[in-house]
């Protein structure tokens, strides 16, 4: 019956999120929580001005409730289920709860940012310094939870388990801090065309469904399934032309969740490949800034990189499709070392 739980979580996530949209999208419109479009963006994006934002609240609710439904149903399906056994292990509960709390805390930063933007009717919110401080604080708190609950190793392909309590292994913690900060913001940068961040994250979530399933980490398997289903439910309203945007509220939650899934299965390094699109989006911005400072010219037409392809003539649907295919390919590559046990 273990296979039933991720199915329950995914289906519940989809149904809850898609159903919430029936009410939430008109409600956000009535509140006039419309997105203000940057003047420096593609000119045709101005047509999206006024589209409701903060829609990420839909899949945040869907993910949390779906996971709760699946975990709550587990004891009724059998006391011998892996997830029931894991819920008796304090470190598994800490990693699961800590991951959700970290993602929700990141989302709260995004919510404050969105609220400032909506109230002031401009694409300015929290300052970069303010965001960085709070994000690093949340990331540090999450890592402290992992450490205190007994995380002593991390897996490296072709090497095995690395001891992170002594020697060079201690470098894991500061690197992990920057890793969480970087990937959370990278997911935020990916949210730039209709359906992109939710679609790519749905693929990444499915990857972690398979990974945690293979590793028999049932609690994180439920979380990944709930996230995948909720992202797909959100796409009902977010695919081009989008009826609602997720806002920083949503993208910061997605960033927190994919990081939590990576750390929760003890293999954060997998996110480098599985999250290749996130990585490429962030890297394109850094390269553009460095190149411009050096040459006063732009290497890309616009960053993040999805805007470069958009200005090169790609439709939003094509960008989403290609980026999802690239993600799926790199997820398959990331899965190979574990499949062959290397």
C-alpha positions as CSV (number, residue, x, y, z in Angstrom):
1,X,0.0,0.0,0.0
2,X,3.0,2.3,0.1
3,X,2.4,3.2,-3.5
4,X,-1.0,4.5,-2.6
5,X,0.3,7.4,-0.5
6,X,2.2,9.3,-3.2
7,X,-0.8,8.9,-5.5
8,X,-3.1,10.2,-2.8
9,X,-0.8,13.2,-2.2
10,X,-0.4,14.0,-5.9
11,X,-4.1,13.8,-6.7
12,X,-5.1,15.7,-3.5
13,X,-2.5,18.4,-4.4
14,X,-3.9,18.8,-7.9
15,X,-7.6,18.8,-6.8
16,X,-7.1,21.2,-3.9
17,X,-5.0,23.7,-5.9
18,X,-7.2,23.6,-9.0
19,X,-10.3,23.9,-6.9
20,X,-8.9,26.8,-4.9
21,X,-8.2,28.6,-8.2
22,X,-11.9,28.8,-9.0
23,X,-12.3,31.1,-5.9
24,X,-8.8,32.6,-5.5
25,X,-8.3,34.0,-9.0
26,X,-11.5,36.2,-9.0
27,X,-10.8,37.1,-5.3
28,X,-7.3,38.4,-6.2
29,X,-8.8,40.3,-9.0
30,X,-11.3,42.0,-6.7
31,X,-8.6,42.9,-4.4
32,X,-6.7,44.5,-7.3
33,X,-3.6,42.4,-6.5
34,X,-2.4,42.9,-10.0
35,X,1.2,42.5,-11.2
36,X,3.1,45.6,-12.3
37,X,5.4,44.9,-15.3
38,X,8.9,46.2,-15.5
39,X,9.5,48.7,-18.2
40,X,12.8,47.0,-19.1
41,X,11.1,43.7,-19.9
42,X,9.8,42.6,-23.3
43,X,7.4,45.2,-24.5
44,X,4.6,42.7,-25.1
45,X,4.7,41.7,-21.4
46,X,2.9,45.1,-20.7
47,X,-0.3,43.4,-21.9
48,X,0.0,41.2,-18.7
49,X,-0.2,44.2,-16.5
50,X,-2.9,43.8,-13.9
51,X,-2.9,40.0,-14.0
52,X,-3.5,38.8,-10.4
53,X,-0.4,37.9,-8.5
54,X,0.2,36.0,-5.2
55,X,-1.4,33.0,-6.8
56,X,1.3,30.9,-5.2
57,X,-0.9,30.8,-2.2
58,X,-3.0,28.2,-4.1
59,X,-0.3,25.6,-4.5
60,X,1.2,26.4,-1.1
61,X,-2.1,25.5,0.4
62,X,-2.4,22.5,-1.9
63,X,1.0,21.1,-1.1
64,X,0.7,21.4,2.7
65,X,-2.9,20.1,2.8
66,X,-2.2,17.3,0.4
67,X,0.8,16.1,2.4
68,X,-1.2,16.3,5.5
69,X,-4.1,14.3,3.9
70,X,-1.7,11.5,2.7
71,X,0.2,11.3,6.0
72,X,-3.0,11.3,8.0
73,X,-4.4,8.5,5.8
74,X,-1.3,6.4,6.3
75,X,-2.2,4.7,9.6
76,X,-5.6,3.6,8.2
77,X,-3.9,1.9,5.2
78,X,-1.6,-0.2,7.4
79,X,0.7,0.1,10.4
80,X,3.5,-1.6,8.5
81,X,3.7,1.2,5.9
82,X,7.2,2.8,5.7
83,X,5.7,6.2,6.2
84,X,4.1,5.1,9.5
85,X,7.4,3.8,10.7
86,X,9.2,6.9,9.7
87,X,6.8,9.2,11.5
88,X,8.0,7.4,14.7
89,X,11.6,8.5,13.9
90,X,12.3,12.0,15.3
91,X,14.9,12.8,12.7
92,X,12.5,12.0,9.8
93,X,9.8,14.2,11.3
94,X,12.3,17.0,11.9
95,X,13.6,16.8,8.3
96,X,10.1,16.8,6.9
97,X,8.7,19.5,9.2
98,X,11.9,21.6,9.0
99,X,11.7,21.5,5.2
100,X,8.1,22.6,5.1
101,X,8.7,25.4,7.7
102,X,11.8,26.6,5.7
103,X,9.8,26.7,2.5
104,X,6.9,28.5,4.2
105,X,9.3,31.0,5.8
106,X,10.9,31.7,2.4
107,X,7.4,32.2,1.0
108,X,6.6,34.7,3.7
109,X,9.5,36.8,2.6
110,X,8.1,36.6,-0.9
111,X,4.6,37.5,0.4
112,X,6.0,40.7,2.1
113,X,7.8,41.5,-1.1
114,X,4.7,41.0,-3.2
115,X,2.5,43.0,-0.8
116,X,4.9,46.0,-1.0
117,X,4.8,45.8,-4.8
118,X,1.0,45.5,-4.9
119,X,0.4,48.4,-2.5
120,X,2.9,50.7,-4.1
121,X,1.9,49.6,-7.6
122,X,5.5,49.2,-8.7
123,X,8.0,46.4,-9.2
124,X,10.0,47.3,-6.1
125,X,9.7,45.4,-2.9
126,X,12.1,44.5,-0.2
127,X,15.7,45.6,-0.8
128,X,18.2,43.0,-1.9
129,X,20.0,43.4,1.4
130,X,16.8,42.8,3.4
131,X,16.0,39.7,1.4
132,X,19.5,38.3,1.7
133,X,19.6,38.7,5.5
134,X,16.3,37.0,6.1
135,X,16.9,34.2,3.6
136,X,20.3,33.4,5.1
137,X,18.8,33.5,8.6
138,X,16.1,31.0,7.5
139,X,18.6,28.8,5.7
140,X,20.8,28.8,8.8
141,X,17.9,27.8,11.0
142,X,17.0,24.9,8.7
143,X,20.6,23.6,8.6
144,X,20.7,23.8,12.4
145,X,17.5,21.7,12.5
146,X,19.2,19.1,10.2
147,X,22.4,19.1,12.3
148,X,20.6,18.9,15.7
149,X,18.3,16.1,14.4
150,X,21.3,13.9,13.5
151,X,22.4,14.6,9.9
152,X,26.0,13.5,9.9
153,X,26.7,12.6,6.2
154,X,25.9,13.7,2.7
155,X,26.0,11.5,-0.4
156,X,28.4,12.2,-3.2
157,X,28.1,10.2,-6.5
158,X,31.1,8.0,-7.2
159,X,32.3,8.6,-3.6
160,X,29.5,7.6,-1.2
161,X,28.7,9.1,2.1
162,X,30.8,12.0,3.2
163,X,31.3,12.7,6.9
164,X,30.2,16.3,7.5
165,X,31.2,16.4,11.2
166,X,34.9,16.6,10.9
167,X,37.8,17.6,8.6
168,X,37.0,18.8,5.1
169,X,33.5,17.6,5.6
170,X,32.8,20.6,7.8
171,X,32.8,22.7,4.7
172,X,29.5,21.2,3.8
173,X,27.7,23.6,6.2
174,X,28.8,27.0,4.8
175,X,28.5,25.6,1.2
176,X,25.0,24.3,2.1
177,X,24.0,27.7,3.4
178,X,25.0,29.4,0.1
179,X,23.4,26.5,-1.8
180,X,20.0,27.0,-0.2
181,X,20.2,30.8,-0.7
182,X,21.3,30.4,-4.3
183,X,18.8,27.9,-5.4
184,X,15.9,29.6,-3.7
185,X,16.6,32.8,-5.5
186,X,17.3,30.9,-8.8
187,X,13.8,29.4,-8.7
188,X,12.5,33.0,-8.2
189,X,14.4,34.1,-11.3
190,X,12.9,31.2,-13.3
191,X,9.4,32.7,-12.8
192,X,9.4,35.0,-15.8
193,X,7.1,33.6,-18.4
194,X,3.7,32.0,-18.1
195,X,3.9,28.5,-16.6
196,X,7.7,28.2,-16.6
197,X,8.5,27.9,-12.9
198,X,5.6,25.7,-12.1
199,X,6.2,23.4,-15.0
200,X,10.0,23.0,-14.4
201,X,9.3,22.5,-10.7
202,X,6.7,19.8,-11.4
203,X,9.4,17.9,-13.4
204,X,11.9,18.3,-10.5
205,X,9.3,17.2,-8.0
206,X,8.6,14.1,-10.0
207,X,12.3,13.4,-10.1
208,X,12.4,13.6,-6.3
209,X,9.3,11.4,-6.1
210,X,11.3,8.7,-8.0
211,X,14.4,9.3,-6.0
212,X,12.8,9.2,-2.6
213,X,10.8,6.2,-3.7
214,X,13.9,4.3,-4.7
215,X,15.6,5.3,-1.5
216,X,12.5,4.3,0.5
217,X,12.2,7.7,2.2
218,X,8.4,7.7,2.5
219,X,7.9,11.0,4.2
220,X,9.8,13.0,1.6
221,X,8.2,10.9,-1.1
222,X,4.8,12.2,0.1
223,X,6.1,15.8,0.1
224,X,7.5,15.5,-3.4
225,X,4.2,14.0,-4.7
226,X,2.1,16.7,-3.1
227,X,4.3,19.4,-4.6
228,X,4.1,17.8,-8.1
229,X,0.4,17.5,-8.0
230,X,-0.1,21.1,-6.7
231,X,2.2,22.5,-9.4
232,X,0.2,20.8,-12.1
233,X,-3.0,22.0,-10.5
234,X,-1.6,25.6,-10.6
235,X,-0.8,25.2,-14.3
236,X,-4.6,25.1,-15.0
237,X,-4.5,28.8,-14.4
238,X,-0.9,29.7,-15.1
239,X,-0.1,28.3,-18.5
240,X,0.0,30.9,-21.3
241,X,-2.0,33.1,-21.3
242,X,-1.8,33.1,-17.5
243,X,-4.9,34.0,-15.5
244,X,-2.8,34.4,-12.4
245,X,0.9,34.7,-11.4
246,X,2.5,32.9,-8.5
247,X,4.4,36.0,-7.4
248,X,7.4,35.9,-5.1
249,X,5.1,34.3,-2.6
250,X,4.9,31.2,-4.8
251,X,8.4,31.1,-6.3
252,X,10.1,31.4,-3.0
253,X,8.0,28.5,-1.7
254,X,9.0,26.4,-4.7
255,X,12.6,27.2,-4.1
256,X,12.4,26.2,-0.5
257,X,10.6,23.0,-1.3
258,X,13.0,21.7,-3.9
259,X,15.9,22.4,-1.6
260,X,14.1,20.7,1.3
261,X,13.5,17.6,-0.9
262,X,17.1,17.5,-1.9
263,X,18.4,17.8,1.7
264,X,15.6,15.6,3.0
265,X,16.8,12.6,0.9
266,X,20.4,13.2,2.0
267,X,21.5,14.1,-1.6
268,X,21.5,17.9,-2.1
269,X,24.1,17.5,-4.8
270,X,21.5,16.0,-7.1
271,X,19.8,19.4,-7.4
272,X,22.7,20.7,-9.4
273,X,21.7,18.5,-12.3
274,X,17.9,18.2,-11.6
275,X,17.7,22.0,-11.1
276,X,19.8,22.8,-14.2
277,X,17.3,25.3,-15.4
278,X,17.3,27.1,-12.1
279,X,21.1,27.1,-12.2
280,X,21.2,28.4,-15.8
281,X,18.8,31.2,-15.0
282,X,20.8,32.5,-12.1
283,X,24.2,31.9,-13.9
284,X,23.0,33.9,-17.0
285,X,22.3,36.9,-14.8
286,X,25.7,36.7,-13.1
287,X,27.4,36.3,-16.5
288,X,25.5,39.2,-18.0
289,X,26.4,41.6,-15.1
290,X,30.1,40.6,-15.1
291,X,30.3,40.9,-18.9
292,X,28.6,44.3,-19.0
293,X,30.8,45.7,-16.2
294,X,33.9,44.6,-18.2
295,X,32.8,45.5,-21.8
296,X,29.8,47.8,-21.4
297,X,28.1,45.3,-23.8
298,X,25.4,42.6,-23.2
299,X,26.2,39.0,-23.9
300,X,22.6,38.0,-23.9
301,X,19.7,40.1,-25.2
302,X,18.1,40.0,-21.8
303,X,18.4,38.0,-18.6
304,X,17.3,35.7,-17.0
305,X,18.0,33.4,-19.9
306,X,14.4,32.7,-20.7
307,X,14.0,36.4,-21.8
308,X,16.9,36.0,-24.2
309,X,15.1,33.2,-26.0
310,X,11.8,35.2,-25.9
311,X,13.5,38.2,-27.5
312,X,15.0,35.7,-30.1
313,X,11.5,34.9,-31.2
314,X,10.6,31.8,-29.1
315,X,7.0,31.7,-27.9
316,X,6.3,31.3,-24.2
317,X,4.9,27.9,-24.8
318,X,8.1,26.8,-26.6
319,X,10.3,28.1,-23.8
320,X,8.3,26.1,-21.3
321,X,8.3,23.0,-23.3
322,X,12.1,23.1,-24.1
323,X,13.1,24.0,-20.6
324,X,11.0,21.1,-19.2
325,X,12.5,18.7,-21.6
326,X,16.0,19.9,-20.7
327,X,15.1,19.5,-17.0
328,X,13.7,15.9,-17.6
329,X,17.0,14.9,-19.4
330,X,19.2,16.2,-16.6
331,X,17.0,14.6,-14.0
332,X,17.5,11.3,-15.8
333,X,21.2,11.8,-15.7
334,X,21.1,12.7,-12.0
335,X,19.2,9.5,-11.4
336,X,21.7,7.2,-13.1
337,X,24.4,7.1,-10.3
338,X,21.7,6.0,-7.8
339,X,20.2,3.5,-10.2
340,X,23.6,1.8,-10.8
341,X,24.5,2.3,-7.1
342,X,27.7,4.3,-7.8
